[in-house]
Each structure stands twice: as structure tokens, then as C-alpha cells.
Amino acid sequence: MKMSDIQYGEMVKEASAPSKSWFNIPKAFLIGGAICLCGQGLLELFGAVGLDRDGAAAFTSITLVLCSAILTAVGLYPKVAKHGGAGTLVPITGFANAVVSPAIEFRAEGWVLGVGAKVFAIAGPVILYGTAASIIYGLIYWAAKTIAG
């Protein structure tokens, strides 16, 4: 059966539940803000124990990633993400969740073919293209600085 774009659009509209943006956007903002507030609290805590700003920032990132991975492993992060939506995807914790989730899902297939093969299934393209883009942008920046003198 061949259908036009308009027919397909109508079929999608009928099958899709309407989004409650007036409810979902504030929830995402509050949950994402709570994650960022925890990050700021950790930054201040690490700074208070004597770490310089860069060291405190590094330990904050490590702690947030570790907490996200643990919460994903025990099944709590997906429950928060169900309500927080994009608020849980944007911070660094969302990236950690994207790395850990496929590994947990395929752990029954073993360490090599399950966890090892699937751990970067979602985050792998982000890492690959992010690294490639940073190299290209760095070369452009270097060339522009060299030409400008």
C-alpha cells in the first residue's frame, strides 16, 4: 500500500498521544535543575576540602558519572528519566546513563559479546563524531590563527 506524506502524517497523528508540554517542560526543568544543583553542591564541597577549581570540577564530573552509572545499574535512573525527560538527558549524567544502559541490557550475553560489544552502542557515535568534530574545529582554529598572524 502506497501512501502520501499527508496520509502518513494523519496516521501518525491518530496513533500518537498528545504531549502535555505545559506539564512535561516544567518537570524536565526541575529535575534537570536538581541534577545541576547536586553538581554545584559537589563542586562547592570538593572546593571546601581544599581542591583547586579544576580539581574540584574533575571530581564533581567523576562523582556525577559514577552516581548516574550506579543509579542506572540498580534501575532508579530510568524511573527518574521517565518523569524528567530531557532534563535527565542534557547533564553529564544522561551521557553516563546512555553508556551503562546498553551494557546492562546485554549483560546476559557475556562480558565480551554482551557488555563489551554493546557498552558504546548509543554513546559511541557521540564520542566518535564529537572527537572528529573537535579535531576539525581545532585545525580550522589553528589555520585561522596562523593566517591572521
PAVO-527585 format. One line per field, with one value per residue (C-alpha): residue number from 1; x, y, z. Coordinates in steps of 0.2 Angstrom, whole numbers, plus 5000, padded with zeros to 4 digits. Layout:
# PAVO-527585
nr: [NUM;...]
u: [X;...]
v: [Y;...]
w: [Z;...]
//
This chain:
# PAVO-527585
nr: [1;2;3;4;5;6;7;8;9;10;11;12;13;14;15;16;17;18;19;20;21;22;23;24;25;26;27;28;29;30;31;32;33;34;35;36;37;38;39;40;41;42;43;44;45;46;47;48;49;50;51;52;53;54;55;56;57;58;59;60;61;62;63;64;65;66;67;68;69;70;71;72;73;74;75;76;77;78;79;80;81;82;83;84;85;86;87;88;89;90;91;92;93;94;95;96;97;98;99;100;101;102;103;104;105;106;107;108;109;110;111;112;113;114;115;116;117;118;119;120;121;122;123;124;125;126;127;128;129;130;131;132;133;134;135;136;137;138;139;140;141;142;143;144;145;146;147;148;149]
u: [5000;5007;5003;5007;5016;5000;4991;5006;5006;4987;4990;5004;4993;4980;4992;5002;4996;4996;5010;5007;5020;5013;5017;5032;5043;5042;5046;5061;5067;5065;5073;5087;5090;5090;5104;5114;5111;5118;5133;5135;5134;5148;5159;5157;5160;5176;5182;5179;5190;5205;5204;5208;5194;5200;5202;5185;5177;5185;5180;5162;5161;5168;5156;5141;5145;5148;5131;5122;5130;5125;5108;5106;5113;5100;5086;5082;5089;5077;5062;5069;5071;5053;5047;5062;5063;5076;5081;5090;5097;5106;5118;5133;5123;5112;5128;5133;5116;5117;5134;5128;5110;5115;5129;5116;5103;5115;5125;5117;5126;5143;5157;5164;5149;5137;5144;5160;5151;5136;5143;5145;5130;5121;5136;5149;5143;5143;5161;5166;5159;5162;5181;5181;5172;5184;5199;5192;5187;5204;5213;5202;5206;5224;5224;5214;5226;5241;5235;5229;5247]
v: [5000;5017;5032;5050;5061;5069;5052;5046;5062;5059;5041;5046;5060;5047;5035;5047;5053;5072;5079;5088;5101;5113;5098;5090;5105;5111;5094;5092;5109;5105;5088;5094;5109;5097;5087;5103;5109;5092;5095;5113;5106;5093;5107;5118;5103;5097;5115;5117;5102;5110;5106;5119;5124;5112;5098;5101;5101;5085;5076;5083;5076;5059;5058;5063;5050;5037;5041;5040;5023;5016;5023;5016;4999;4997;5004;5021;5032;5026;5030;5047;5049;5044;5059;5071;5068;5079;5086;5070;5069;5085;5084;5073;5060;5057;5053;5040;5033;5031;5021;5010;5006;4995;4986;4981;4976;4964;4958;4940;4938;4939;4951;4952;4950;4957;4971;4974;4975;4985;4997;5011;5006;5023;5034;5028;5039;5054;5050;5047;5062;5073;5069;5071;5087;5094;5089;5098;5113;5114;5113;5127;5137;5134;5139;5155;5160;5156;5166;5180;5181]
w: [5000;4995;5004;5003;5016;5021;5023;5033;5044;5048;5053;5065;5072;5076;5084;5094;5111;5113;5123;5139;5136;5150;5162;5155;5152;5170;5176;5165;5170;5189;5188;5176;5188;5203;5195;5191;5209;5215;5204;5211;5228;5225;5217;5232;5244;5234;5234;5253;5256;5248;5230;5217;5205;5191;5203;5211;5194;5189;5205;5203;5185;5190;5205;5194;5181;5195;5203;5187;5182;5199;5198;5181;5186;5201;5190;5198;5184;5171;5183;5186;5167;5164;5173;5169;5151;5143;5160;5163;5146;5145;5160;5161;5170;5154;5145;5158;5158;5139;5141;5155;5149;5134;5144;5157;5144;5136;5151;5149;5133;5142;5146;5128;5116;5128;5139;5129;5112;5117;5130;5117;5106;5110;5116;5103;5089;5100;5106;5088;5079;5094;5093;5074;5075;5089;5078;5063;5073;5081;5064;5057;5073;5071;5052;5056;5070;5059;5044;5055;5062]
//
